[in-house]
Amino acid sequence: MGEYSMGDALKKFLDESRIRCGIQALQIEEVWEQIMGTTIAKYTDTLKIIGDTLFISTHVAPLKHELIFQKEKIIQRVNEALGQKVVNKIVVQ
């Protein structure tokens, strides 16, 4: 059995755990206002990740359209903010 540092062991556990998506969603929520701006963050209802898909919920129709048009840019910004490729698709609800 190899030796791991505490950080490596924790990362390995989280990578293989079912709670990984929940933790990633929390990380995105923490930086959402910084990467998308105050107004968009204010009117975003929920963010969740299932697999490699980020689900964004809002009740504001014009914002839904804007988010749909900005999908690629949002994917790029989120992945940059997290420092790894976490999101490959976005679904706006």
C-alpha positions in Angstrom: 0.0 0.0 0.0 1.4 3.4 -1.1 1.7 6.4 1.1 -0.5 9.5 0.5 -0.4 12.9 2.0 -3.6 13.9 3.7 -4.4 16.3 0.9 -3.9 13.6 -1.8 -6.0 11.1 0.2 -8.8 13.6 0.6 -8.7 14.5 -3.1 -8.8 10.8 -4.0 -11.7 10.2 -1.7 -13.7 13.2 -3.1 -13.0 12.3 -6.7 -14.5 8.8 -6.1 -17.3 10.0 -3.7 -20.9 10.7 -4.5 -20.7 14.0 -2.7 -18.3 15.3 -5.3 -21.0 17.0 -7.4 -22.5 18.7 -4.3 -19.1 20.1 -3.3 -18.4 21.3 -6.8 -21.8 23.1 -6.9 -20.9 24.8 -3.6 -17.6 25.9 -5.1 -19.4 27.3 -8.1 -21.9 29.2 -5.9 -19.0 30.8 -4.0 -17.6 32.3 -7.2 -20.8 32.7 -9.2 -21.1 36.5 -8.4 -17.5 37.1 -9.3 -17.6 35.3 -12.7 -21.1 36.4 -13.7 -21.7 39.7 -12.0 -24.0 40.9 -9.2 -27.2 41.2 -11.3 -27.1 37.7 -12.7 -26.1 36.2 -9.4 -29.0 38.0 -7.7 -31.6 36.5 -10.1 -30.1 33.0 -10.3 -32.3 30.7 -8.2 -30.2 27.5 -8.0 -27.0 25.9 -9.3 -26.4 22.2 -9.3 -24.1 19.7 -11.0 -25.0 16.3 -12.2 -22.1 14.5 -13.8 -20.4 17.2 -16.0 -23.6 19.2 -16.5 -24.3 22.5 -14.7 -28.0 23.2 -14.2 -28.8 26.9 -13.7 -32.3 27.8 -12.6 -33.9 31.3 -12.8 -37.4 32.6 -13.0 -36.4 35.6 -15.1 -37.1 34.9 -18.8 -34.7 37.5 -20.3 -31.9 36.1 -18.1 -32.7 32.6 -19.3 -32.2 33.7 -22.9 -28.9 35.5 -22.0 -27.6 32.5 -20.2 -28.5 30.2 -23.1 -26.5 32.5 -25.5 -23.6 32.6 -23.1 -23.2 28.9 -22.4 -19.7 28.5 -23.8 -18.4 31.5 -22.0 -20.0 30.4 -18.7 -18.4 26.9 -19.1 -15.0 28.5 -19.7 -15.3 30.9 -16.7 -16.5 28.3 -14.3 -13.8 25.9 -15.2 -11.2 28.6 -15.0 -12.5 29.7 -11.6 -12.3 26.1 -10.2 -8.9 25.4 -11.8 -10.1 22.2 -13.5 -12.5 21.0 -16.2 -15.6 20.3 -14.2 -18.4 21.6 -16.5 -18.9 20.4 -20.1 -22.6 21.3 -20.6 -25.1 23.8 -19.3 -28.8 23.4 -18.9 -30.8 26.6 -18.2 -34.1 26.0 -16.5 
